[in-house]
Amino acid sequence: MRFRALLVCVCLFATGAHAQLRSIPEQAKDGQIRHLQEMIVSINGVAARLAPGVQIRDQHNRLMLPTAIPAGAQVKYLLDTDGMVRQVWVLSPDEAKQQK
């Protein structure tokens, strides 16, 4: 009986964690991104350097490597004070539609 109660609690917590919404700052800019090489990406056709420690989040808010960015993905991004890309959120199709 205790095992069932524990299992129900674990499932409830796991569902809550999965349902977390991601918060993208309002000041994040829209763009279309493509990985070029190493720490260089192209955003809206302009080459940009990725900042050290850049965070790139996929459609499910998981961290991803720059080489895993889908070519031509719609994103929201933030730059640091040096003009390097410091955060990127790859948008889902629904999020991309909302941005237009």
N, C-alpha and C positions, 0 to 999 in steps of 0.2 A: 504494500500500500504506500509506504514511504517513497519507494522507487517511482511510482506513478506520479506522485505529487512533485517530486524533484524533476521528473521528465517534463511535466506540464510547465513548471516554472522556467526551466531552461528554454523550452520552445517559445514561451511568451517573451522572454528577454531577447532571444535571437530574432524574433519577428520585429520587435521594436528597433533593434539595431539596424536591421535591413531596411526599414522604412524611413530612416533618417533622410531628411531633405538636405541638399547641399545649399549653402548660401554663397552666392557669387556677388561680390561687392558691386554696388551701383556704378562706381567709377571705372569698372572693367570695360575695356574696349572690345568691339566686335571685330572678327577677322576670319580669314581663311588661311590655314597653316599647312606647311609642308616641310618635312625634315630635309635639309640639304646635306650636311656633313657634320660629324662630331657634335659640337655645341652651337651649330648654326642652323637656323630655321628661316623659312621665308613666310612672312605674314603679309597678306595682300600684295604679294609680288615683291616685297622689299626684304632684303636679308637682314636678320637680326640675330644677335648673340644671346644665348641663354646664360643667365646669371649662375654663378656657383650656387648649388643648393636649390636650383629651380624645382618647383613642384608642378608636375603635369598630371592632371586628373582626368580619367576617362569618363565615359557617360554614366558609370556606376560609382563615381567618386573614388575610384581606386587609383593609387599612384602608378604611373607608367613611365617607361624609358622614352627618350626622344625618338629613338629609332622605331618605336611602336606606334607613333602618331600616324593615323591614316592620312594619306595624301589628300589634300583638299578639304580636310575636316573643318567644319564651322566651329569656332572657338570664341571664348571670352578670354582676355589676357590682361595682365598688369605688368607695367615696367617698373624697374627700380630707379633710383636717383641718377644712375649712370646711363640710363636708356636701355638696359639689358632686360630681357624677358624674365620675370621672377616667378610668375604664376600663370598657369594655363588651365582652362577648363574646356574639355572637348564636349560639345553640346550634343545631346540626343536629337533625333529628327524633330520631336515635339518642341524641345527648347529652341531649336533653330527657327522653327516656324513662328514661335512667339516673339523672337527678336526682330522679325521682319515687319 
